[in-house]
């Protein structure tokens, strides 16, 4: 994945990880998966996703393609999202053996500084399913992976607790040094999280990753309340 993508915890959910771009352009990339009992349910899920993005999206192109070695569909559409003209590209494929759909969605609104769509197409052509874990892996989750995810969650819990304390303090000057340290660690942790590749994860690791990400997102939302 291009290095300019930064994980967006506010937009990520248990079914997909969202990324914005460091350039500030109005671009969003989503890597997701969802359970579908059959291909008919898969087609309906894609239609519902397009409808949920905004109003009046019309599909301009729909072609057969390949995603991670699976037969898939590529869709381009345009419409409005939050009252702003937007274009989306969705490449998806169905995995009948595990009854799940995988997808990569690209959306842009407005003028862009860079041809992100070209990189999106490269991402589609090079996407791979996660390799099976080594035989000695326990429960499908590598110990070092779980340790890293747990440490991320512990930090964000501490970060939110501190930010709430900072906001409610009558003497923020005394907390300034700790505030600076937390902000530096926040940047480092977000950077480490954004470098995790779902393509390198086992199915169990991916599920644990999304579970932890969902809890982190929920915890961070407490700051805005």
VMD Tcl script that draws the C-alpha trace (Angstrom):
set ca {
  {0.00 0.00 0.00}
  {1.32 3.50 -0.82}
  {2.97 5.21 2.16}
  {0.76 8.30 1.89}
  {-2.25 6.36 3.23}
  {-2.91 6.89 6.96}
  {-5.38 4.78 8.91}
  {-8.52 6.67 9.89}
  {-9.73 5.20 13.19}
  {-12.86 7.40 13.20}
  {-14.12 5.87 9.94}
  {-12.93 2.29 10.49}
  {-15.39 -0.39 11.60}
  {-15.36 -4.08 12.42}
  {-16.04 -4.81 8.75}
  {-13.51 -2.49 7.18}
  {-10.41 -0.42 7.81}
  {-10.50 3.12 6.42}
  {-7.54 5.18 5.27}
  {-7.20 8.86 4.37}
  {-4.19 10.44 2.65}
  {-1.44 12.46 4.30}
  {-1.63 15.09 1.53}
  {-5.02 16.24 2.81}
  {-6.80 15.50 -0.47}
  {-10.47 14.39 -0.13}
  {-9.69 10.71 -0.70}
  {-10.70 7.61 1.23}
  {-9.64 3.99 0.83}
  {-11.43 1.12 2.58}
  {-10.20 -2.45 2.88}
  {-13.05 -4.63 4.06}
  {-14.70 -7.98 4.33}
  {-18.22 -9.06 5.16}
  {-20.07 -12.32 5.61}
  {-22.29 -13.41 2.69}
  {-24.09 -16.75 2.53}
  {-23.98 -16.84 -1.27}
  {-23.15 -14.77 -4.34}
  {-26.67 -13.31 -4.47}
  {-26.22 -11.96 -0.94}
  {-22.79 -10.72 -1.99}
  {-24.26 -8.74 -4.91}
  {-26.91 -7.25 -2.59}
  {-24.26 -6.25 -0.03}
  {-22.34 -4.29 -2.69}
  {-25.52 -2.53 -3.83}
  {-26.36 -1.61 -0.23}
  {-22.84 -0.26 0.29}
  {-23.12 2.02 -2.73}
  {-26.53 3.27 -1.52}
  {-25.17 3.95 1.99}
  {-22.36 6.17 0.68}
  {-24.64 8.88 -0.64}
  {-27.50 9.94 -2.88}
  {-28.13 9.15 -6.52}
  {-25.04 7.09 -7.22}
  {-25.18 5.75 -10.75}
  {-22.97 2.89 -11.88}
  {-21.09 3.90 -15.03}
  {-18.85 0.84 -15.41}
  {-19.21 -2.74 -14.16}
  {-16.71 -5.33 -15.37}
  {-15.44 -8.75 -14.39}
  {-11.98 -8.71 -12.86}
  {-9.67 -10.57 -10.50}
  {-8.92 -9.71 -6.87}
  {-6.35 -11.67 -4.88}
  {-6.66 -14.55 -7.31}
  {-10.45 -14.68 -7.01}
  {-13.03 -13.92 -9.67}
  {-14.49 -10.53 -8.86}
  {-16.27 -7.43 -10.06}
  {-15.05 -3.87 -10.57}
  {-17.60 -1.07 -10.31}
  {-17.26 2.67 -10.91}
  {-20.03 5.07 -9.89}
  {-20.67 8.76 -9.32}
  {-23.13 10.65 -7.17}
  {-23.21 12.81 -4.04}
  {-21.81 12.11 -0.60}
  {-22.65 14.65 2.13}
  {-23.91 17.01 -0.60}
  {-20.57 16.91 -2.42}
  {-19.98 15.34 -5.85}
  {-18.09 12.09 -5.46}
  {-16.77 9.21 -7.51}
  {-16.19 5.69 -6.20}
  {-14.47 2.57 -7.44}
  {-15.18 -0.77 -5.77}
  {-13.38 -3.99 -6.57}
  {-14.77 -7.02 -4.76}
  {-14.67 -10.80 -4.81}
  {-16.57 -13.60 -3.10}
  {-14.91 -16.45 -1.20}
  {-17.44 -19.31 -1.26}
  {-15.32 -21.60 0.91}
  {-15.60 -19.26 3.90}
  {-18.75 -17.37 2.75}
  {-17.12 -13.96 2.89}
  {-16.70 -11.10 0.48}
  {-13.53 -9.03 0.30}
  {-13.44 -5.56 -1.20}
  {-11.28 -2.52 -1.80}
  {-13.12 0.79 -2.14}
  {-11.69 4.09 -3.37}
  {-13.66 7.34 -3.08}
  {-12.72 10.90 -3.99}
  {-14.54 14.21 -3.75}
  {-13.25 17.34 -5.47}
  {-9.98 18.16 -7.20}
  {-6.92 16.05 -6.40}
  {-3.21 16.84 -6.40}
  {-2.21 13.34 -7.45}
  {-3.46 10.43 -9.57}
  {-4.45 8.18 -6.64}
  {-6.62 6.04 -8.90}
  {-3.55 4.72 -10.70}
  {-2.14 3.50 -7.38}
  {-5.55 2.04 -6.53}
  {-5.44 -0.01 -9.74}
  {-1.94 -1.21 -8.84}
  {-3.18 -2.18 -5.40}
  {-5.98 -4.23 -6.99}
  {-3.64 -6.04 -9.37}
  {-1.14 -6.94 -6.63}
  {-3.55 -7.80 -3.79}
  {-3.02 -11.21 -2.20}
  {-4.88 -13.28 0.35}
  {-3.04 -13.90 3.62}
  {-0.67 -16.84 3.55}
  {-1.47 -19.76 5.90}
  {0.23 -19.49 9.27}
  {3.14 -21.80 10.14}
  {2.14 -25.08 11.78}
  {3.55 -24.00 15.15}
  {1.32 -20.91 15.35}
  {-1.16 -21.13 18.22}
  {-4.87 -20.50 17.53}
  {-3.98 -18.75 14.28}
  {-2.57 -15.69 16.09}
  {1.15 -15.13 16.43}
  {2.15 -14.19 20.01}
  {4.11 -11.14 18.80}
  {1.09 -9.93 16.82}
  {-1.25 -10.21 19.81}
  {1.32 -8.51 22.03}
  {1.59 -5.59 19.60}
  {-2.18 -5.17 19.28}
  {-2.66 -5.38 23.05}
  {0.05 -2.74 23.58}
  {-1.69 -0.43 21.08}
  {-4.98 -0.80 22.95}
  {-3.36 -0.22 26.34}
  {-1.73 2.98 25.06}
  {-4.96 4.39 23.61}
  {-6.82 3.65 26.86}
  {-4.14 5.57 28.78}
  {-4.10 8.33 26.15}
  {-7.86 8.92 26.36}
  {-7.79 8.87 30.18}
  {-5.03 11.48 30.17}
  {-6.71 13.71 27.57}
  {-9.88 13.71 29.66}
  {-7.83 14.63 32.72}
  {-6.10 17.38 30.74}
  {-9.40 18.80 29.48}
  {-10.90 18.89 32.97}
  {-7.81 20.22 34.72}
  {-7.68 23.72 36.09}
  {-3.90 23.67 35.86}
  {-3.01 22.41 32.38}
  {0.44 24.01 32.62}
  {1.54 21.36 35.11}
  {0.46 18.65 32.65}
  {2.09 20.20 29.60}
  {5.17 17.97 29.66}
  {3.06 14.80 29.90}
  {0.78 16.16 27.16}
  {3.75 16.60 24.82}
  {4.95 13.05 25.55}
  {1.49 11.58 24.91}
  {1.12 13.43 21.63}
  {4.51 12.19 20.43}
  {3.63 8.61 21.42}
  {0.20 9.00 19.79}
  {1.86 9.88 16.48}
  {4.27 6.94 16.75}
  {1.49 4.49 17.62}
  {-0.76 5.66 14.79}
  {2.16 5.30 12.40}
  {2.84 1.75 13.64}
  {-0.83 0.84 13.28}
  {-1.03 2.22 9.74}
  {1.91 0.03 8.69}
  {0.10 -3.20 9.60}
  {-0.97 -5.00 6.44}
  {-4.11 -7.11 6.49}
  {-2.61 -9.16 3.67}
  {0.06 -10.36 6.13}
  {-2.49 -11.48 8.72}
  {-4.17 -14.82 9.19}
  {-7.97 -14.90 9.29}
  {-7.84 -15.05 13.10}
  {-5.34 -12.20 13.29}
  {-7.45 -10.08 10.97}
  {-10.52 -10.63 13.16}
  {-8.55 -9.77 16.31}
  {-7.10 -6.71 14.58}
  {-10.59 -5.45 13.68}
  {-11.91 -6.19 17.19}
  {-9.10 -4.21 18.82}
  {-9.45 -1.42 16.25}
  {-13.17 -1.20 17.00}
  {-12.50 -0.89 20.75}
  {-9.81 1.74 20.14}
  {-12.15 3.74 17.90}
  {-14.88 3.59 20.55}
  {-12.45 4.69 23.25}
  {-11.17 7.62 21.18}
  {-14.74 8.77 20.61}
  {-14.99 9.51 24.36}
  {-12.69 12.51 23.87}
  {-15.21 14.17 21.55}
  {-18.15 13.64 23.90}
}
mol new
graphics top color blue
foreach p $ca { graphics top sphere $p radius 0.5 }
foreach p [lrange $ca 0 end-1] q [lrange $ca 1 end] { graphics top cylinder $p $q radius 0.2 }
display resetview
